[in-house]
Amino acid sequence: MDSAGITMRVLKFGGTSVGNAGNLARVRDIVKARSPRPVVVVSAHAGVTDELLTQARAAAAGKYSLRRLRSRHTRLYKELGIDPAVVAPVFDELNDLLRGLTLVGELTPRSLDLVASFGERLSARGIAEFFRQGDLPAVATDAFDLGLRTDSRFTQATPDAVCFPAVRKALRALKDQLPVVTGFIAKDQNGDITTLGRSGSDFTATLLGAALGVSEVEIWTDVDGVMTADPRVVKKARSIPTLSIAEASELAYYGARVIHPATMLPAIEKRIPVSVRNTSRPELEGTTIVAEGGANRGTVKSIAYKRGIILITVASTRMLLQSGFMAKIFEVFARYDLSVDLVATSEVTVSVTIDTDRHLKDVKRDLTAIAKVDIERDLAQVCVVGDGIREKIGAAAEVFGVLKKRRIPVRLISHGGTKINISFLIDDEQVNRAVRALHRSLFE
């Protein structure tokens, strides 16, 4: 601890890490081994959030059941040797909420966040009780009671760093207790519960780390770290010892498992290392994410991909030499709160990619008013990531040489916009072939 008594490490455990009795026993051992005493952030037990959302929709339709959720927690807590009554008040509150939804018959984003919050609120209380039985002075703490605040964008809220002093003060007040904090959830300025998006518990961990000024945030999950490729696609994928924050953020955005994209933001600002480790194999070092990548600039670190990409091509001879045309195109996407990723232009065309079909009909209608529009679906974006890859002579040639040899056509390329990646668009059905071939060439 520092002179103010602030713990110097935050440990976050994901849904699979707290999903069964065996994993929770390992979690408790990991926490006991950490000194000084850490702040622990927990997700809902595996599968609980999905069931909560299912019952929220069922309640809005007029009928719901908490039987599966009660049975899930009762069975787990009995295996842990703790009394399920520890979460009874939380279940009573949840039942009252769902009963109210049956009367209202409507499910708003605000009420959806409120229901979703119960997963973490249940797990924090059960896990804290399990820790106490193992001689750890744990106390279950809702993140919003620590003062964590966001805007009112329900289901995908953005935290406000103005709350950090209040969060720091609240954690200091716990003194020698071990906080078991709910991930994923916060409150807005009106006092309504918000969520940080799926996998937002990682975000909670780095937010608390930034508020406290810790020396490290540890994210414990079910893989050995950040991998050179998706292990479900590439059997010989291996963990990467060190990544820069920029590389990790890029991989997260482009679909790599483990890290929530927004998780990196507080770490970037505070230059806090984030390690990603396997709860089932705590002896492994995993991956450490640091501010700068170190000496291995120009080395490919990983291959990520994102499916479900939509390519929109806007063509108009009126583009030629006409100022403001690009602004008109991107204003359409902004109007519907859609993020554009890859962009390629010529004198008479602009091609962009998005990763959702939300408002796609509206976008096409509005763009058609100013140009000819072509939309292609069933595409995937593959991203080869490594800090300084843009400056490495021959990097692009190697990547596209592999694709040429496998006769995989490339639809669109982005290289040079960032020093960190080479991105390209291919047919979705070619993703596995492309990733495996690239991994063999670049890593094996």
N, C-alpha and C positions, 0 to 999 in steps of 0.2 A: 504493500500500500504506500501511497505518497503521504506527504505530511498532513494532508487534509483528511486522511483516512479513506480515500477512494480506492476501491478494488481496482486492480490493474489488468483484469482480463474478463472478457465476456465470452461465455460458452453458449452456443445455440444448438439445440437438438431437434432434428426434423421428425416428421410423422412416423417414419419407419423406425427411427432410433428409439422412439417412445411407444412403439406399437405393440410390444409384447413384454412379458415378464422377464425373459432372458435378456433382451436388449436393455430394459430399464435397470437390471442389476449391473450391467456393464456401464451404463450412464452414471449410476451412483458411484461406482468405483472410479470412473474418470474424474468426477467432480471432487471426490475425496483426495485424489492425487494432486489436485491443483492448489497451489499456495502462492500468494495469499488467497483467501476465499474469493471465488469469482461471483459474478452475476450470471445466472442461468436463464436462458430464454428458451421456451418450449413451444412447439407446434401442438395442434390437436393430435390425438392418437390416430394412426393411419386409418383412413376410410371414414372418419367421423364427420369431417366437413361436408363431404359429398352427401352423406345421409341427412345431415341437417338441412342442406339445400333442397333435397328431395322432399323432406317433410314440410318445409316452408311452402313449397309449391302445392303440396297435397292439402295443407291447411287452407290456403287461399281458394282451393277448389272445393272446400267444405268438409274434408276428412283427413285426419292425420293419425299417426301412431308413433309413440316413443318406445315401443317394445324393443326394437332392435338396438336402439341407442342405450337403453337401460341395461339390457342383457350384455352388451359389449363391455360396458364399464364395470358392471358387477362381476363378470367373469374374470376380467383382468385384475381387478382389485383383490378378489379372493385369492388369485394366484400369487399376488404380491403380499398377502397376509395383512391387508388393511381393510378397514370397515367401509363398505360402499356408502354408508351414511354421510361420509365426508363431503360428498357432492350432492346430497339430497336437496339442499336449498337451491342449488343451481338448477336442478331438474324441475323443481317446483316453479321457478321463475320462467324457465323455458316453456313449460306446459301452459302457464298463464298467457304467455305471448302467442303461442300457436293457437290457443283457443280464441284469442282476440282476432287473429287473422281469419279464422273460419267465419266470424261475425262480419268482418269488414269485406271479405271476399276479394281482396286485392293485395298484390305483393309489389311494393315499391322498392327501388334500390335502397332506400333508408331502412326499411324493415328487413330486407334481405341481409344487409350488413349486420343488423342487430341479431338475427337468428344465427348467422355464420359465426359470430363472436363467441358463441357458447362452446365451441369445440376447444378453443384454447383456455377458456375459463374453467372448464371441467378438468382438462389435463393438468393445468397448473396446480389445482387444489389436490388432486390425487397424487401427483408426483411429489409435491411438498410433504405430504403425509408420509409417503414412502421414504423420502430422505430423512425425515425426523425419526423414523423407526431405525434408521441406520446411523443414528447419532450425529446427524447434521442439523444445525439449527435453522431449518428452512422455513420460509414464510411465503405463501402464495400471494402474488402481487399482480393486479391488473395494470397493464401499461398505462392506461388512461388515468389511473389513480396516482401514478408517478408524475403525471402532468404532460404525457405525450399528446401533442395536438397536431391536427391536420386541417386541410381545407374541407369543404363539404362535398367533394366529388366522390360520392358513395361508390363502393366496390373497387375503387382505384384511387384512393385519397393520397394527397401529397403532404408530407410532414412539413411543419414550420419550425425552423431552427431556433426561432425566438423562444421556444419552450425549453431549450437545453438547460438554462440555469435552474429552472424549476425542477426538471428531472434530476439534475445533479444534486440539488438540495434534498430531494425526497429520498434518493438512494443513500446519501450520507446519513440521513436520520435513522436508517435501519441499522446502523452501527455494526454490531457483530453478528447480525442475522444474515442468512444466505437467501437472497431474493430469488424466487422462482417466478419469472415474469412471463406473462402472456405475450407471445409473438403475434404479428399479423393485425392487431387491433389497436385503435386509439379513439380519440373523441375530437369532434370539431369544436369551434368556438361557441356553438349553441348547446354543447353538452350531448350531442347525438353520437352514438358509436359509429365509427367508420372502420373500414378495412383497407389494408395497403395493397390489395391484390393477391392472387394466389402465389404461394411461396414467399409471402411478405414477411414471414418470421425472420428470414435472413436480414431483411431490411431493418426490422426492429433491433436486431443484434448490433448492427453497425451504427444505427442511430444512438443507441445507448452507449456504445463505445465512443462515439464522437462527443456525446454530452459529457462523458466522464474523462475523456482524454486518456483512454487505456493504452497499454503497450501492444495489445494484440486482441483480435476477435477470432475465435475458433468456431467454425461451422462443421458440426458433426452430422454425417449423413450415411448413406448405404453404399457408397463407392469409395475407392481408394484415393480420391482427389479429382482434380480436373484432368481429363484424359486426352490423349492425342487424337482420339476420335470416339464416336459413340460406340461403346463396347457391345451394344446390341447389334451393330452392323459389322464392326471390325473385331474379330476375336483376339487379335494380338495388340489391341490398344493398350497403352500403359499410362500410368500417371505421370504428370509433369512436375518435377521438383519445385520450380520457381516460375512464376509469371509476373509480368508487370501489371499494374492495375489497368492500364490501357488495353493490354492484351486480354485480360480476363473480362473486362467490360464488353469488348468486341465479341468474344466468344459467347458471352451470355446473351447478347442481343441477337446473335445469329443462331441461337437454338441449342447451345451446349447445355448439358444437364448440370445440376448442382447449384449454380449461382443465379440468383434473381438479378436481372439487369440493374435495377435501381439500387441494389445492395452496395455497389461500389461507390456510389456518390459520396456518402459521408466519409468513407475511407480515403477517397481522393482528396477531399478538402483537408482532412486531418493527418494524412500520410500514415494511416494505421495499417500495419500488416494484417492480412486476413488469411488464416489457414483453413484448408478444407480437408477433413479427415474422416476415416471410416470407423463408425462406432463399433462394428464387429471385429475390427483389427486395429485397435488403438496403438499397437506397437509401431505401425507404419507412420512415416512422417507426412504422407499426403502431399498436398500442394500448398506452398506459401505464396501469397499474392502480395507484392510489395509495390512501393511507389514507382520505382524504376526497374527496368528489366535486367540490368547488369551487363555482363560482358558478351552475352550471346546474341547481340544484335544481328539481324539478317537471317536468323535461324527460324525455320518454320516450327511452331510450337504445337499447333493443333489444326484439325479440319472440322468445321462445324457446318451444319446445314439447316435450312428451314423450308418446310413443305408448305403447300397451300398458297403459293405466291401467284398473284394476278399481275399480268403485264398489260398496261394501258398505253396505246400509241396514239398520239394526237398528230394529225397531219393537215397542213394548210399552206398553200402558196402565199397566203397573206402574212405568214411569219417572216418572209424574207425582208430583212432590213427594217422591220416594224418594231419600234420600241414598245415595251409594255405588254407584248403578247405572252411572254413567259409568266409575267405577274398575273395575268388573267387566268392562266391555266392553274397555277398553284393556289390562287384564291379560291377556286372551286373545291380543292381538297381541304383547305383550311375551313371552308364553310361547313363542312360535314365532319370536322375534327378527325381527319384521316392523315396519318403519317406516311409520307412518301420516303422510300428507301433509295433504291438505285435510280439514277437518272442518266439518260443518254440523249444527246441532241444532234441534229444535223441542220441544214439550212431550212428545211421545210417540215421536219418532224421532231417531236419530243416523245420519248418513251420513259415511263416511270413504272415502278412496282409498288404494290401495296400488299399487305398480308391478311386482309379481311374483305369479305364481300358486303360488309355493312354499308348501306347507302350507295351501293354500286350503281343501281338504276338511276338514282338522283344525279350521281356524278356523270354518268354517260349522257343523261338528258341535258345537263348544263353545259358540258363540253361540246356536245353536238351543235349547240347554238353558235359556236365560234369556229368549229373545225370538224373534220372527219375523224371518227373515233373507232379504233379497233381494240377489242378486249380478248386476251388469251388467258385461259385458266390452266390448272393442272401442271404448274411449273414449280420448280424448287430452286432455291438460292444456295449455292455452296460457297463457303468462305474459308480460304487458307490464311491462317493468322500467324504472324510473327513480327515482333517489333523491328522495324528497319528493313522489312522485306522489300519495300519499294526501291531501296538503293542497292539491293543485291543483284549483281549482274547475272542474268540467266534464270532468275527465279520464275518469272512469268513463262519463259520458254519451256522450262521443265514441267510446270503445271499443265500448260496447254498441249505440250508434247504427249503427255500421258493420255489426255482426253482424245487427241488425234489418233493415237495408237489403238485406243479402244473404240474408235469410231463413234464418239459421243458428241453430238453437235452442241455448240454453245450459242445461246440466243442473245445474250447481252453481257458485257464485261465492264467491271469497275476496277480500275487500277490506277493509282496515283492520287486519288482524292484523300487517301490516308496513307501514312507510312506503315500501317500495321497489317493491312489485308489485301488480298486479291479476291474479288468476288465475281461470280458469274452465274448466269441463269441457264438451267437445262430442264428438259422434260422431267417431271416428277418420277416417272418410272425408271429413270436412269440413275437416280441418286445413289442407291446402294453400290452399283457397279463403279460409279465415279469415285465415291469415298474410299472404297476398298483399293482401287487401283492407285489412287493418290497416296494412300497410306503405305502401300507396298513400296512405292517409289521414294517417298520422302522419309520414311521411318524404318523400314524393314530391310 
